Amino acid sequence: MDVGKRHPFALLIGIAIPVSLGLAPGFVSSASVSFDPGIGNVPQGAQSDQVYSASFTNNKVTNVFVTSRQVSCYRPEVPFVVSNGPNDGYTGERSCPGARTGEDIGSVPYPTQTGSQPGYPATEPKLATDHSESDIRVDPTNPNHLIGSTKWFASPEGYNHLVGFYESFDGGKTWPTMGHVPGYEGFTDNTDPVGAFDAFGNYYQALLPYQFFYDSTGHKKYEVGNEPNPAIPNEAVAVAVRPHGASGSKAWITTHNGQPDYVFTTNAGLGQEPDKEWIAIDRNQVRPDGSPNPNYNRIYMMYVNFNGHGSKPYVQTAVALKDGSHTDWTPAVELPTQNSNNNNTYLLPHIDPAGVVYTSLINFVSGQSSCCVDVLMDYSTDGGRTWVGPSVAASNVHVPPLTGAGYVNTTFEDGIEETFAVGNQPASTGHYPVYVAYESKSTGFGNMLLTASYDRGKSWSAPIQVNDNAATNVDEFQPNLAVAPNGTVSVNFYDRRLACPAAGTVDATAAGLQLDQKNPSYSGALPPYGATDYCINASVQFYTAALKPIGHNIRLTQHNWDPQLNSPNRSCACVPTDTFLGDYFGNEFVGAIDYATFVSTYDDGSNGQHYQQQVVATISTPKR
């Protein structure tokens, strides 16, 4: 779900906090507290913070700050002049100082802005300052070719952004090409970045463009018939294609049959809203038995639609062609759910080597005090025409915070409960493993849980806890799954076990803690020098295909960072109380190398304003 356009049901979801939060260092739970199954079951055992902190160096992890290396600009459809600075480093919208990306910065309005109402678009291009919520993909025709995508903010105070991309041709060492994804600049926002390569090496960027404007108080308004740009749809699910061999930031195909490449559109506004699109492409030319795959290069675009009677999940498909074009999108097919009147969301399609397409989804179950969700799975063996499911991977899971200040001490919120991946080595059942990781807040703090099915969802393994922090009163959140070619499973997540840097240290200054002077969610002294359960790292845990842990959690970030700095404010232009880091971040394998792309506000020498930047981490899978 894109939290910039929060749906009414999400505001009603509360977090059930147990009376006791007592957990012993060995993760022994109190019998008087009902924790989600798997909490405390840490197969690799706990590790000390000192050992965890050193694991970045000991495992030869590398970090590259990507989006801070070039200047990117674009002309927003809706201007927003408010600044919440200087606290937390906010600067408001900034004029373009001269882009170095080669993109079309909008010196004159973009073609999709020609139908805008008076007062729109902005009078000039603006600097892309912040970059959060990300995805990363590897070209199947060239393992050194990677594309990442993320939200490209012109105004974090106003939650005003497009989707941008960054591209490497040397295995992630350098990222010379980047910029905003063109073709949809006439929308106010363009969100939920996720991509997929087809078998020819064409890259498909899934997009969720939508319109809003700001009222006199700085709140976002969604009014049918009063959109900034009546010449385009109110909201859409769309695609942009970067063809194989493209160079420069402008080389994108954004039309189909002479029109913008819309998969689904609506002008109905609230009560008819597409959200949380996700994409996958079947690159298996033949099945494991040697027979042709009839769904070779089939594109699966999934999304949910909030239609006033719950949110319903859908899939539409097309077939990718060698020149970067594709066939027409098929009519929408509704996926099976537990209860069509409940809210169902967060679709994450993946495809196994036999051409079976699976997706996880979240069901907000009624009658459970709004605390909990079920994690479900559907699958199709015929190219998405018919579906089997749902299978229940986990039930009554205590959700992470869907509104601001859900994590203690800070103001950021989280959205997606689960992450999903499919293995590529058959199990003894003859089927391919499917993996679901999800966050539980049943202890009052976030923990990562992991389960698997080896029989297409007929049964699921007992969940295990991924995070191995010794102290239990800290938050771990936002799991992200990937599976290596040899079957190794990677679970990445954000991690708050390490305290913020101490006052007077070089790391504290580089982390920008001195800018963090006001925080309505923190009762301690500010700046937050030495604060616990506050600053953030990223971590990874590796497993075998059978979910036997390979070592302990490994730190993916060289330096922890302050999530309050320049954090997009999704509610209003006021004191930030509901900020955002993204609902997910990228995780992908190339052979035995695991790539992750995630947020940091640390200044490595290229980020003096402490904007939200994308860091790409690489790590080789440890030996078993």
C-alpha positions in Angstrom: 0.0 0.0 0.0 1.2 3.5 -0.8 0.8 5.3 2.5 0.6 8.6 0.7 -2.9 7.7 -0.2 -3.9 5.9 3.0 -7.1 3.9 2.8 -9.8 4.3 5.5 -9.5 0.7 6.7 -5.8 1.2 7.6 -6.6 4.0 10.0 -8.7 1.6 12.1 -6.1 -1.1 12.5 -4.6 -1.0 16.0 -1.7 -2.9 17.5 -2.5 -5.3 20.3 0.2 -4.8 22.9 0.6 -7.5 25.6 0.5 -6.7 29.2 4.0 -8.1 29.7 6.9 -7.5 27.4 9.3 -9.7 29.4 11.5 -11.9 27.3 14.7 -13.4 28.8 17.9 -13.0 26.8 17.5 -16.6 25.7 14.1 -15.7 24.1 12.1 -17.8 26.6 8.6 -16.4 26.4 6.3 -15.9 29.4 3.4 -18.3 29.5 1.1 -15.4 30.5 1.7 -13.6 27.2 0.4 -14.8 23.8 3.1 -14.3 21.3 2.8 -15.3 17.7 4.1 -18.8 17.0 7.8 -18.7 16.2 8.8 -15.9 18.5 11.8 -17.1 20.5 12.6 -20.0 18.2 15.9 -18.8 16.8 17.8 -21.8 15.4 21.2 -20.1 15.2 20.8 -18.7 18.7 21.3 -15.1 19.8 24.5 -13.1 19.2 26.0 -10.1 21.0 25.7 -6.6 19.7 29.5 -6.4 19.5 29.8 -9.5 17.3 26.9 -8.2 15.1 28.5 -4.8 14.8 31.8 -6.4 13.6 30.0 -8.7 11.1 30.0 -6.0 8.3 33.8 -6.0 8.2 34.2 -9.7 9.0 32.0 -10.7 6.1 33.5 -8.2 3.6 30.3 -6.4 3.0 30.5 -3.4 0.6 28.3 -0.3 0.6 27.9 2.2 -2.3 26.0 5.4 -1.9 24.2 5.6 -5.2 21.6 8.3 -5.5 23.8 11.0 -3.8 26.4 10.8 -6.6 24.4 12.7 -9.2 22.1 15.7 -9.4 18.6 14.8 -10.7 15.7 17.2 -11.3 12.2 17.2 -12.7 9.2 19.5 -12.9 6.5 18.4 -10.4 2.9 18.5 -11.4 1.9 20.0 -8.1 4.3 22.5 -6.4 4.6 22.6 -2.6 6.7 25.3 -1.0 6.5 24.3 2.7 9.7 23.5 4.6 9.8 21.7 8.0 13.5 22.7 8.4 16.0 23.3 9.8 15.0 20.5 12.2 15.8 17.1 10.8 17.6 18.7 7.9 14.5 19.5 5.9 15.0 22.1 3.1 11.6 22.0 1.3 11.5 22.1 -2.5 14.7 23.4 -4.0 15.3 24.8 -7.4 17.3 22.7 -9.8 21.0 23.5 -9.4 21.8 21.9 -12.8 21.1 18.2 -13.4 23.9 15.9 -14.3 21.8 12.9 -15.2 20.9 13.8 -18.8 17.2 13.3 -18.1 14.5 15.7 -19.3 14.2 18.0 -16.3 11.1 19.7 -17.6 12.5 23.0 -18.7 9.2 23.2 -20.5 6.2 21.2 -19.2 6.1 17.5 -20.1 3.7 16.3 -22.7 1.4 14.7 -20.1 1.2 18.2 -18.3 -0.3 20.0 -21.2 -3.9 19.5 -19.9 -3.1 20.8 -16.4 -5.4 23.3 -14.7 -4.2 26.8 -14.0 -1.6 26.9 -11.3 -0.1 23.5 -12.4 2.5 22.2 -13.0 5.3 23.8 -11.0 6.9 26.9 -12.6 10.3 25.3 -12.8 12.2 22.0 -12.3 13.0 21.0 -8.7 15.8 19.0 -7.2 15.2 15.4 -6.4 16.3 15.3 -2.8 15.2 12.1 -1.1 14.9 8.5 -2.2 13.0 5.8 -0.3 11.3 2.5 -0.9 13.3 0.6 -3.4 13.7 -2.5 -5.6 16.6 -4.0 -7.5 16.8 -6.5 -10.4 19.5 -8.3 -12.4 19.5 -8.6 -16.2 19.3 -12.4 -17.1 21.4 -11.7 -20.2 24.2 -9.9 -18.3 24.8 -10.5 -14.6 26.8 -7.2 -14.4 23.7 -5.2 -15.5 21.5 -4.1 -12.6 18.6 -1.7 -12.3 17.3 -0.3 -9.1 14.2 1.9 -8.7 12.9 4.0 -5.8 10.7 7.0 -5.0 12.3 10.2 -6.3 11.2 13.0 -3.9 11.0 16.7 -4.8 9.3 17.5 -1.5 9.4 15.0 1.4 7.4 17.5 3.5 4.5 17.1 1.0 5.1 13.5 0.1 5.6 14.6 -3.5 7.5 12.2 -5.7 7.9 10.3 -9.0 9.6 6.9 -9.5 13.3 7.1 -10.4 15.9 4.5 -11.4 19.6 3.8 -11.2 21.6 1.5 -13.4 24.9 -0.3 -13.1 26.9 -2.1 -15.9 29.8 -3.4 -13.7 28.1 -5.5 -11.1 27.1 -2.6 -8.8 30.5 -1.0 -8.4 29.4 2.2 -10.2 25.9 3.6 -11.1 26.5 6.0 -14.0 22.9 6.2 -15.3 19.9 7.4 -13.3 17.0 9.8 -13.4 13.2 9.8 -13.0 11.3 7.3 -15.1 9.6 9.4 -17.9 6.1 9.3 -19.4 3.9 9.9 -16.3 5.0 13.3 -15.0 1.5 14.7 -15.4 0.4 12.8 -12.2 1.0 14.4 -8.8 2.7 11.3 -7.5 4.1 8.1 -9.1 4.8 5.4 -6.6 5.4 1.8 -5.5 8.6 1.1 -7.6 9.1 -2.5 -8.6 10.6 -4.0 -11.8 11.3 -7.2 -13.7 13.4 -8.2 -16.6 12.0 -10.3 -19.4 14.1 -13.1 -21.0 15.4 -10.7 -23.8 16.9 -8.3 -21.2 14.1 -5.7 -21.5 13.4 -4.1 -18.1 9.7 -3.5 -17.1 9.1 -0.8 -14.5 5.7 -1.2 -12.8 4.2 2.2 -11.7 1.3 3.4 -9.7 0.6 7.1 -10.7 -2.2 9.0 -9.0 -3.4 12.6 -8.5 -4.0 14.8 -5.5 -3.6 18.5 -4.5 -2.9 20.4 -1.3 -5.6 22.4 0.5 -4.8 25.6 2.4 -3.6 23.7 5.5 -1.1 21.6 3.5 -3.2 18.4 3.7 -3.5 16.2 0.6 -6.9 16.2 -1.1 -8.4 13.7 -3.5 -11.5 15.1 -5.2 -13.0 13.6 -8.3 -13.5 16.4 -10.8 -11.0 18.7 -9.1 -7.8 17.0 -10.1 -4.8 19.2 -11.0 -4.7 17.5 -14.4 -8.2 16.5 -15.8 -6.6 15.3 -19.1 -5.3 12.1 -17.5 -6.9 9.5 -15.3 -7.3 10.0 -11.6 -5.3 6.9 -10.8 -3.6 4.1 -12.8 -1.6 1.0 -12.8 1.0 1.4 -15.6 4.3 0.2 -17.1 7.4 1.8 -18.6 9.9 -0.4 -20.5 13.7 0.2 -20.7 14.6 -1.8 -23.8 17.6 -4.1 -23.9 20.8 -2.1 -24.8 19.3 1.3 -23.9 21.7 4.0 -22.8 21.1 7.4 -21.2 18.3 8.3 -18.8 15.6 9.1 -21.5 15.5 5.7 -23.3 12.2 4.3 -22.2 9.1 3.0 -24.0 6.0 4.4 -22.2 3.2 3.9 -24.7 1.3 0.9 -26.0 -0.9 1.2 -29.1 -0.2 4.9 -29.2 -1.5 5.5 -25.6 0.2 5.6 -22.2 0.9 2.0 -21.2 -1.9 1.7 -18.7 -2.9 -1.7 -17.3 -5.8 -0.3 -15.3 -7.2 3.2 -14.8 -10.0 4.8 -12.8 -11.5 8.2 -12.5 -13.7 7.3 -9.6 -11.4 8.5 -6.9 -12.0 7.2 -3.3 -14.1 4.0 -3.5 -12.4 2.8 -6.7 -8.7 2.8 -6.0 -5.9 0.6 -7.4 -3.0 0.1 -5.1 0.2 -1.9 -4.4 1.0 -3.2 -7.9 3.7 -5.8 -8.4 5.2 -7.4 -11.4 6.8 -10.7 -12.4 7.8 -12.2 -15.8 8.2 -15.9 -16.6 11.6 -16.3 -18.2 11.5 -20.2 -18.3 11.6 -21.2 -22.0 11.3 -24.8 -21.2 10.0 -26.7 -18.2 12.3 -28.9 -16.1 11.0 -32.0 -18.0 12.1 -30.5 -21.2 8.6 -29.6 -22.5 8.0 -26.1 -23.9 6.7 -23.5 -21.4 3.5 -22.0 -23.0 3.8 -19.0 -20.7 7.4 -18.1 -21.7 7.9 -14.3 -21.3 4.4 -13.9 -19.8 4.1 -10.7 -17.7 2.0 -10.9 -14.6 0.8 -7.5 -13.2 -1.0 -7.8 -9.9 -2.7 -5.1 -7.9 -5.6 -4.6 -5.5 -8.6 -2.4 -6.0 -10.3 -0.7 -3.1 -13.9 -0.5 -4.3 -15.9 0.2 -1.2 -16.5 -3.4 -0.4 -13.1 -4.4 0.7 -9.9 -4.5 -1.4 -9.9 -7.2 -4.0 -6.8 -8.7 -5.6 -6.5 -8.9 -9.4 -4.0 -10.1 -12.1 -3.7 -9.0 -15.7 -1.1 -10.5 -18.1 0.6 -9.8 -21.4 3.5 -11.4 -23.3 6.8 -9.6 -23.6 8.3 -9.2 -27.1 11.9 -9.0 -28.1 11.7 -5.3 -29.2 10.5 -4.2 -25.7 6.9 -4.0 -26.7 4.2 -6.5 -25.5 0.8 -7.9 -26.4 -2.4 -6.3 -25.1 -3.2 -6.7 -21.4 -5.7 -9.4 -20.7 -8.9 -8.6 -18.8 -8.5 -8.7 -15.0 -8.9 -11.9 -13.1 -9.8 -11.8 -9.4 -7.7 -14.0 -7.2 -9.3 -16.3 -4.5 -9.3 -15.0 -1.0 -10.7 -16.2 2.4 -13.5 -13.6 2.4 -14.2 -11.3 -0.6 -15.7 -8.7 1.8 -12.4 -8.4 3.8 -9.5 -6.2 2.8 -6.9 -8.2 0.9 -3.7 -6.7 -0.3 0.1 -6.9 -0.7 0.5 -9.2 -3.7 4.0 -10.4 -4.5 4.1 -12.7 -7.6 6.9 -15.1 -8.2 7.4 -17.9 -10.7 9.0 -21.3 -10.3 11.1 -23.1 -13.0 8.0 -25.2 -14.0 6.1 -22.0 -14.9 3.8 -22.0 -11.9 3.1 -18.5 -10.7 2.5 -17.9 -6.9 1.6 -14.9 -4.9 1.3 -14.2 -1.2 -1.4 -11.9 0.0 -2.5 -10.4 3.3 -6.1 -10.8 4.6 -7.2 -8.3 7.2 -9.5 -10.7 9.1 -12.7 -9.2 10.6 -13.6 -10.0 14.2 -10.0 -10.1 15.6 -10.0 -6.6 17.3 -8.3 -5.3 14.2 -4.9 -6.5 15.5 -4.2 -9.3 13.2 -3.9 -10.6 9.7 -3.7 -13.9 7.9 -0.9 -14.5 5.4 -2.2 -16.4 2.4 -0.9 -17.9 -0.8 -2.5 -18.5 -4.2 -1.0 -20.2 -7.3 -1.8 -20.8 -11.0 -0.5 -23.5 -13.3 -2.1 -22.1 -16.5 -0.7 -18.6 -16.9 -3.0 -16.8 -14.5 -6.3 -17.8 -16.1 -7.4 -19.9 -13.1 -6.1 -20.0 -9.5 -5.8 -22.4 -6.6 -6.1 -21.1 -3.0 -5.9 -19.6 -0.7 -3.5 -21.6 1.5 -2.9 -20.1 5.0 0.8 -19.7 5.6 0.3 -17.9 9.0 -2.8 -16.8 10.9 -3.6 -14.2 13.4 -0.3 -12.3 12.9 0.1 -9.2 14.9 0.6 -6.4 12.3 3.4 -3.7 12.2 2.2 -0.1 12.6 0.1 1.2 9.7 0.0 4.7 11.2 2.8 7.0 12.4 4.8 6.5 15.6 4.0 2.8 15.6 7.7 2.1 16.5 8.7 3.6 19.8 10.9 6.7 19.9 10.5 7.6 16.2 7.7 8.8 13.8 8.0 6.5 10.8 5.4 3.9 10.0 5.5 0.6 8.1 3.1 -1.1 5.8 3.6 -4.4 4.1 3.5 -7.3 6.6 5.1 -10.0 4.4 7.7 -10.9 1.8 7.6 -13.9 -0.5 10.0 -15.9 -2.7 10.1 -19.1 -4.7 13.0 -21.6 -4.7 14.6 -23.0 -7.9 15.7 -26.4 -6.7 12.9 -29.1 -6.4 12.1 -30.5 -3.0 11.6 -34.2 -2.3 7.9 -33.6 -3.0 8.7 -32.8 -6.6 7.5 -29.2 -6.1 9.6 -26.1 -5.6 9.8 -24.5 -2.2 7.9 -21.3 -1.4 9.0 -19.0 1.4 7.1 -16.4 3.4 8.7 -14.1 5.9 6.6 -11.7 7.9 6.8 -9.3 10.8 5.1 -9.9 14.1 4.5 -7.2 16.8 3.0 -9.5 19.4 5.7 -8.8 21.9 5.3 -5.0 21.4 8.5 -5.0 19.3 9.0 -6.1 15.7 10.4 -9.6 15.0 11.0 -11.4 11.7 9.4 -14.8 11.3 10.0 -17.3 8.4 8.1 -20.3 7.1 8.2 -22.5 4.0 6.0 -24.9 2.1 7.3 -27.7 -0.1 4.0 -29.0 -1.3 2.4 -25.9 -2.9 0.8 -24.7 0.3 -0.8 -27.9 1.6 1.4 -27.6 4.7 3.8 -25.1 6.1 6.8 -25.5 8.3 6.7 -24.2 11.9 7.8 -20.6 11.8 11.2 -19.6 13.1 12.5 -16.2 14.2 15.0 -14.7 11.8 16.5 -11.8 13.9 19.0 -13.0 16.6 19.5 -9.8 18.6 20.2 -10.6 22.3 18.1 -7.7 23.7 14.4 -8.2 22.9 13.2 -4.7 23.5 14.3 -3.4 20.1 12.5 -3.4 16.7 13.5 -5.4 13.7 11.2 -4.8 10.7 10.4 -5.0 7.0 11.7 -8.4 5.9 12.8 -8.9 2.2 13.3 -12.4 0.7 15.4 -13.6 -2.2 16.6 -17.1 -3.3 20.0 -17.8 -4.9 20.5 -20.1 -7.9 21.8 -22.8 -5.5 18.7 -22.6 -3.3 20.3 -20.4 -0.6 17.6 -18.2 1.1 18.3 -14.6 2.1 16.1 -12.6 4.5 17.1 -8.9 4.7 15.5 -6.5 7.1 15.9 -3.2 8.9 17.5 -3.5 12.3 17.6 -1.2 15.4 19.6 -3.3 17.9 22.6 -1.0 17.8 22.5 2.3 19.7 22.9 5.6 17.9 26.5 7.0 17.9 27.7 8.7 21.0 28.0 12.5 21.4 31.3 13.9 20.2 32.1 11.0 17.8 32.8 11.4 14.1 30.0 8.9 13.4 27.5 11.0 15.3 28.3 14.0 13.2 28.2 12.0 9.9 24.9 10.5 11.0 23.5 14.1 11.3 22.2 13.5 14.9 22.9 17.2 15.6 19.9 18.1 13.3 17.5 15.9 15.2 16.3 18.6 17.7 12.5 18.0 17.8 10.7 14.6 18.0 7.2 14.3 19.4 7.6 10.6 19.8 10.8 10.6 21.9 10.9 11.4 25.6 14.6 11.3 26.0 17.2 14.0 25.5 17.8 15.3 22.0 19.8 15.1 19.9 19.5 11.3 20.3 23.2 10.6 21.1 23.5 7.0 22.3 19.7 6.4 22.0 18.5 2.8 21.9 15.8 1.4 19.5 16.2 4.6 17.4 18.8 4.5 14.7 18.7 1.9 11.9 20.9 -0.6 10.1 20.1 -3.2 7.5 20.8 -6.9 8.2 20.7 -10.3 6.4 20.3 -13.9 7.5 21.1 -16.7 5.2 19.5 -20.2 5.2 19.7 -23.4 3.3 16.7 -24.4 1.2 15.5 -26.4 4.1 15.8 -23.3 6.4 18.9 -24.4 8.3 20.6 -21.1 9.3 24.0 -20.3 7.7 25.7 -18.4 10.5 24.2 -15.4 12.3 22.6 -12.1 11.2 25.1 -10.0 9.3 25.2 -6.2 9.3 24.7 -4.8 5.8 25.2 -1.1 6.7 28.6 0.2 7.6 27.1 3.0 9.7 23.7 3.2 11.3 21.5 6.2 10.5 18.8 8.5 11.9 15.3 7.8 10.4 14.0 11.2 11.5 16.2 13.1 9.1 14.3 14.3 5.9 11.8 11.5 6.3 8.8 12.0 3.9 5.8 13.3 5.8 2.7 11.6 4.5 0.0 13.3 6.5 0.4 17.1 6.3 2.7 20.1 6.2 2.9 20.2 10.0 5.1 18.8 12.8 6.0 15.4 11.3 4.2 12.7 13.2 3.7 10.1 10.5 6.8 9.7 8.4 8.0 7.1 6.0 11.0 5.0 5.0 9.2 2.8 2.5 7.2 -0.4 2.7 10.0 -2.5 1.3 13.5 -2.5 0.0 15.3 -4.5 -2.7 17.0 -7.9 -2.4 18.4 -9.9 -5.3 21.0 -12.6 -6.0 23.6 -12.8 -8.8 25.1 -16.3 -8.4 26.4 -16.3 -4.8 26.4 -12.5 -4.4 23.4 -11.0 -2.6 22.6 -7.4 -3.5 20.4 -5.2 -1.3 19.3 -1.6 -1.9 17.9 0.4 1.1 17.7 3.8 2.7 20.4 5.7 4.7 20.6 9.4 5.8 24.3 9.0 6.8 26.8 11.3 5.1 29.6 9.2 3.6 31.0 12.4 2.1 28.4 12.7 -0.7 25.3 13.4 1.4 26.0 16.6 3.4 22.2 17.4 3.6 21.4 14.0 5.1 18.8 13.3 2.6 17.3 9.8 2.3 19.6 8.1 -0.2 19.8 4.6 -1.6 22.7 2.5 -0.6 23.5 -0.7 -2.5 25.2 -3.4 -0.3 26.8 -6.5 -1.7 27.8 -9.7 0.2 28.9 -13.1 -0.8 27.0 -16.0 0.7 29.0 -17.4 3.6 30.2 -20.9 3.3 28.0 -23.5 4.9 
